Amino acid sequence: MITQAPGVSARLLPWSSAEGKPCYVIGDGTGRVSRVADTIEGVQLGMALELLDHADDMLDDHQVTSAQLRYVLARMAEALRDVHRIARSRGDRLAASARDEGGPGRPQP
């Protein structure tokens, strides 16, 4: 997390560059890119929940093939990566907010 000034920080976005590198936006979290990122994160979290429900249904169905299970497992891995990225981004923003307010920051891993 890069902090520019109080209230202004670099936010990890929920997408990567064409080369697969992380993308960031610098600001106070109220700009257009931040709003788009919030929307995409919401969609990603909703899709992960729907996928989890679908996986639960598949586990109860004894007619599911191994190919179907591999497919859903691959989608779940993608969803888990998205959810992990969202958690990292939000954790970084919470830590930055705590630092800006004079509280202790989150320890770095």
Disulfide bonds with the S-S distance in Angstrom:
none
